[in-house]
Amino acid sequence: MKLKTPVAVLAEQRPGASGYLAGLLKGDRKGERLSKLFSALGDGRKVFIAVADTRRLPPYLKRAAAKFGAQIINRDALPGALRSSGFRSAAVLSPGNELFSAGMFDRMAAKLKTPAVAHMFFKPGPGIPYNTAEVHVVSADFIEKNGIRGLGKIKGLPYELEARDKIWLFGEAAKNRSSYPRLVAIEPTNLCNLRCSMCPVHSSPGSRKKRASGMMDFGLYKRIINQLPERSKVNLVLHGYGEPLLHPRIADMIAYAKKSGINDVQFATNGMLLTGEKSAALIASGMDRLDVSLDGFTAKEYEAIRIGADFKTVKENIARFLMLRGKRSKPVLNIRLVKQTANKNSVGGFIKYWAKTADTVTVDECHDEGSVKHSRAERFPCPALRLLMEIYWDGTVVLCNMDAFAKNKLGNLKQDKLLDIWNGRKLNRIRGLHNKLVFNRPAICGKCGWWQCFDIWKSCDLKGLSCMKNPVTAIWSRGK
């Protein structure tokens, strides 16, 4: 196999007039994306532009091919073209994936064993809202047998990016951050009805004195939502360090966000207050996802962690919620467990039991402010700095959701504008430090383990259950 793996870019995949028309209507934007991608690949690499129909090519494709020496080819003819050029595999990209290093392709192809397919997951999906793209290095034999469209359906051999590739990839992503947050976390309240053992706010002595308690004013909430541009591209999380169901207008908050065009609205609850009335209100609100944090497989285990809760009550509340939801697809129900000493031996039983009931089951490793698990050499710039805005109940904007006591304030939305904070000096300075691989300023970043939540997602299917995981989170669902 040659080095400098060839790259096949999927361009217009709709055959005939529809693909040609799409290329005409959006040609400038698509041409700009192709130019950015080809420029990043470097010299000396064979590039194919794979299309559904070579008979009618939009002008932007012809221009891109001429400028970068790319060969336009029918996607079905790609395997033969690879072999005739002396290659056994190619990296296959969709048009929006501009952030991959050329050397990464070579390392992937060097490990490829025909006819297997190597997968790297960067594509957003249910339960995985943070990543941005998908790339495959795949053999000519595989493409010939399954076609390019078969890539998305194959559960192949996951390829783990090397540390230097992650550093490069996430650093580039940080430089090319959005001009507005794509993931917004708003804390309706930091009051809670439990005292969970792992919670830094409600279980540590004197913690309430470190941050005032209260509930977000609905008028402030509406002003925040109204300031978000392109709301169809924004995901909203309505929880922080409290129980969202304590807020009397939580269903109104969800409904307002959905009517305003927010793409996805979800929150996490301990489930104790998930009454029939509140379940019905949440379902009617248009909510997309409900996350119930259990953290225990048995009553004894659960009640030792979730202090003040009743295991039987929560299970009954979950069952009633599902009954009221009926055949509706939303809200999607996720049951969550955070691995701890008290529950680590029953994780397998937890997954098997709840995967029969819920839509998904999530198991998290502990990733608090002092939980760096990777070596320093493996750490990459935190994607939260370009994706997430964390807003507490009183309008305070903090660096991220690991900042439980608001030590790193960026502003307050009672007087500051949301985009001024997002594009402001304080946050840009920290982004710049991360891009230079300086992770100890501010101090909270130096001790944090949450950046690992954005690591590469891989398939880990087992015994009838489908799973996607990274070093911190595994999301399980029933096999289809």
N, C-alpha and C positions, 0 to 999 in steps of 0.2 A: 504493500500500500504506500502510495506517495505521501510525503508530508505536504503541508499547505493544502489541507482539505478543501475541495471545491465547495462552493456555497450555491444552493438553489433557493432563490427567493420566490415565494408564492405571490404572484401579482394578481392579475384579473382572473379569478377562478370561475366566473360565470360565462358560459359559452355564448357565442353569437352576439346578437344585437344588444342584449342586456349588459354584457361585459364591456362592449365597446362604448355604450352610452355612459356607464358608470365611470369609465376612464376619461371620457370627455368632460363630464360634469365636475369631477373632482381631480382633474389631471394635475393642476398646479400643486395641490397639497400632497398628492401621491408621489409626484415627481420629486418634491422636496424631501420626502421621507426616504425615497430610494437613494437620492444623492447623499444624504446623511449616512445611511447604512453603508453604501459602497465606499465612501470616504474613510469610514472607520475600519474597513476590512484590510486596508493596506495593499501594497503592490504585489504582483506575482501570484495572485490567487485566481483560479478559474471560477467565473461566476456565470450561472445560468439564471435566466428569468423564466420561471415555469408558469405557463398560462394555460387556460382551458381551451383556447381556440387561437391558433396563429394566423387565421385567415383575415381577421379584421383587428388590427392592433391600434389602440389609442396612441396619439402622437407622443404623449409623455413617455411611453415605453420605448418607442423608437429613439427618442432623444437620449434617454438614460442608457440604452444599450450602446449607442454610438459613442457617448462620452466616456463610458467606463469599460468598453470592450467586452460587454456581456453578451452572451448568446441567448437569444429568445428561442424557447423550445416548448413544444407541447408537453404537458406534464407526464403523459403516458410514454413519451419517448425518452424521458430522463434516464432510465436505467441503461439503455443502449448507448446514449451519449456519454455517460460516465465511463462505461467499459471501453468505448472507442478512444477515450482520452487517457486511458490507463489508470482509472480510479475504480475502487470497489465501493466507496461510500461517499456521502455528501452531507453537509450540514444543511438542514431545511429550515427556513425562517419565514415567518409571515411579515408583511410589509412594515408593521409598527415596531419591530424588534431592533432598535438601533444600538443597543447598549451591550454588545457582546464583543470580547476581544478575539482577534484572529487566532492567537495562539491557543485559546481555549478549544477551538474546533479541532486543532491538530492533536491535542492531548486526548480529546474524546475519541477521535477516529483511531488513534493508535491503540486504544483499549477495546475497540469494537471487534466482536467476534461474529462473523457472518454465520447465520442470517439474523442475529439478534438485533434489537433496536435499543439504543441508549436514550433515556428520557431525562430531561431536566424540566422541572415544573416551575414556571414563573407566571402562570396564567391565573387570573382571578376566577373564583368559583364559589359555590356554596360553602360558607364557613372559612373561606380563604380570601379575604378581601384586599390583602396588602400587596401582593406581587403583581407584576406587570407584563409578563411575556412568556413565551414558550419556545424552546428550540429542541430539535432532535438531530442526532447524527445517526444516519441509517444507511444500511447497505443497499446496493443496487438490486440485489436479489429480493430484499424486502419490499422495495418500492414496486418492483415488477409484479410481485405476487399480490400485494394488498392495495397498491395505489397510494398516492399522497394523502388522500382523505382518510386512509386507514390509520395514519399516524396517531390521530386523537383517540382512537379506540383501543390501541394496543397497550397492554401493561407489560412493559419490557424490563430491561435491566437498568435500574436507576444509576446514573453517573453522579458521583459526588464532586462538586467543584473543588479545585484546590484553593487554598487560602488566598493566594495572590490573585486568583480570578475573582473571588468574592470581594476582596478589597477594591479591585479595579471596578467591578460591576456596580457595587453599591456606592462607591465614590462618584462614578459617573452619574448615577441616578440622583445623588444628592445635588450635584452641580446643575442637573437639568430638572430641578424641582418645579412643581406646579406653582403658579402665581397665587393659588388659593388652596386651603387644606382639602384633601379628598376624604379624610376620615375625621369627623368631629365628635368629640366626646363631651357631652353636657351632663353635669351632675345635678339632677333635680333636687336632691337633698343629701346631706352627709349624716343625717340621723339614721339610726338603725335599731331594729328590735332584737338583734342578737349580739353576742360577744364572741365571735369565732376566734379560735385559738391562734390562727395565722394572720389575723387582721391587725395591721399596725395602728389603726386609728381607734378601734373599739375594744382592744384587749390589753393595751399597754397602760400602766398607771399614769395618770395625769395627761394622757394624750389629748383629751378634749380641750385642754387649755392651750394647746399648740395651734389650733385652728377653730374659729368660731363655728357654731352649728346653726343651721337654718334651712330654709326651703327657697328655691328660686322663684322669684316673682314672674308670673306668666307674661306680663308686659315685657320684661327684660328678655325672656325666652324668645318671644316673637321677634324682637328687634335683632337678636342674634341670627335667627333663621333667615330673616329678610336680608341680612347683609351677605349671605353666601351667594356667590355667582355660580352659574351653571349647576344648579342644584340636582339635576338629573345624574350628575357624576359624583355626587357626594353621598357617603354612607354616614349614618348618624347612630351613635351609641348613647343611650340615655341612662347611664349609670356612672357612678364614681365611687366614693367611699361611704355609701349609705344604701338603704333599701328603697329603690324607686317606687314601690307600691305604697310607701308612706305618703307620697305626694298626692294630694287630693285631685290634682288635674293631670295625672300621668297619661291617661287615655286621650285627653284633649291635646297634650303635647305631641303625642304620636300622630293624631289626626291632622293637626296643623302642619306638621312636617311633611306628611304625605300629600296633603292638598297643595303644599308649596312646591312640590316636585322633587323632594328628596328621594334618592334612589332606593335606599335600604335603611330601615329603622329597626333597631333591636335594643334590648337591655338584658341584664342579668339580675335575677332575683333569688332570694333564699327560699322562696316558695311558701313560706308560712302564711302570708297574707293573700295568697292566690285563691280567693273565694270565688264562688260561682258568679257573683255579680261582677267582680273585677275581671274574671276570665272572659265573660261575655263582652265587657267593654273593650278589652284589649283586642279581641277577635274582630269586633265591629270597627275598630279604629283604623284598620288597614296595616297593622303592625306586620313586619316581615319575619322576624325571628324572636323567639323567647328562649332565654338561656336560664335553666334552673341549676343552681350550684348545690350539689348534694354532699360530695366529699366523703361519703361513707356507704358501705354496702349493707351493713347491719345497723339496727337501732342503736346498739351499744357503741359501735364505732362512730356512727354519725353524730350522736348526741354528745360524745366526748370532744368532738371537733367543733360542731355548730352549737355552741353553748346557749341554751335558752330555747332551742328548737325541739320539735316533736316529730320523730320519723314517720309515725303513722299518719299524722295530719298532712305532712308534705306529700306523701304517696297518694293519699286520697285527693288532694288538690290537683296533682298532676293528672290522675285518672279522670277527674271531672273536667279539667281543661280539654283533654283529648276528646271526651264525649261531646262537649259543647262545640268543639271545632268540627267534628263530624268528618265529612269527606273533603272539606276545604284543604287546600295545599298550604295555606298560611294562617297563622304564624307557624313557621317551621319550629319544631321543638328540639332543643339541644339539652342534654343532661351532662353536667360537667363535674369532673373530679380533679382536685389538685393533689398530687402524690405527696404524702407526708409519712412520718414514722408510724402513725396510728393506723393508716389504711393501706400501706404499700403491699401487704400480703394478699389483699382481696381485690386488686385492680382487675385481674382477669375475670373474676366472677361478676364484678360490677359492669364491665363492658358487655359480657354475654347477656346478662339480665336486661339491661336497659336498651340494648340494641334491638330487642324484640318489641319494645314499647315506643321509644322515641324515634325521631327522624335521624338524629345523629347523636353520638356520644363523644365527648371531648375529654381527654386525659392530659393534664398539664404537669410538667415538672415544676417544682418551686423555682420562681425566677424573680426574687425580690431585689431590693436595692443592694444586697451584698452577696450576690450569687453568681459571679462570673465563673463559668465552667470551662470555657475554652482557654487555650493559652493566649497570651497577649499577641503572639504572632499571627493568630487566626482571626483576630477581631477586625470587623469591617465597619465603615461609617453607618451609624444607626439610621435606617430608613424612616423611623418615626419623625425625624427632624424635617423631612420633606413631605410627610403624609398627614400627620396627626396634629390637631389642635385640641388641647385639654382645657375645659372651662369648668370652674367650680361654681357652686350654687350662688355665690355672691357676685359672679361676673369676673372673678380673678382668672386670668389665663396663666397657666404654668407650663414648664418645659415639656412635661409628659406625664403619663398617669402613674409613674413610679414616685412622683413628688407628692407623697401623701399629705405633707404638712406645709405645702406651698413655700418651700425655701427658695425656689427659683421663679420669681414672678416676672412675667413678660409684659403685663399690663392689666387693665380692667375694662371690661366692655360696657360698664356703666358710663364711662367717659371716653374711652378710646375706640377707634374704629377697628373692626376685625382685620381687614386687609393691611392696615397700618402696622398692627402687631405682627402679622404673618410675614410681612416683607420688611420688618424693622431691623434696626441695628443689633439689638440684643440677640435675636434668634439667628441672624446671619453670621454673627461672630462665632457662635457655637457650631453652626454648620461648617464654617471654614476650618475650625479646629479639628472637627471630625474628618474632614477631607484631607487634612495633613496628618491623620492618624494620632492626634492628640486627644486622649479620652479621659483625662483627669481634671479638666476644667470645663464646666463646674465639677465639683467633687462627686456629685451624685452619678455622673456618667462613668466615672472610674470604677465604681463598685457595682454597677448595674449588670444584670443578666438578661434584661428584657430584649435587647437587640437581637438575641438569638431567635426570638419568635418570628423574625422576618427571614430566617435562613431558608435554604432550598427545600421545597416540598417534594417528597418521594413517595412512591407507592409502597405499601406494606401489607397487601391483602393476605388474609389468613383464614382458613376454615369457614368459608361462607360469609365472611365480613370483609367489606372494602375499607381500606384505610389510607389516609394521607398523613404524612408526619414530617416534622423537622426536629432539630435537637430539643425543642421545648414542648411542642404540642403534637398530639396524635388525634385525628378526627376519624371516628369509626361510624360506619353505617351498614345496614343490611346489604348483602350482595344482590346485585340485580340479575 
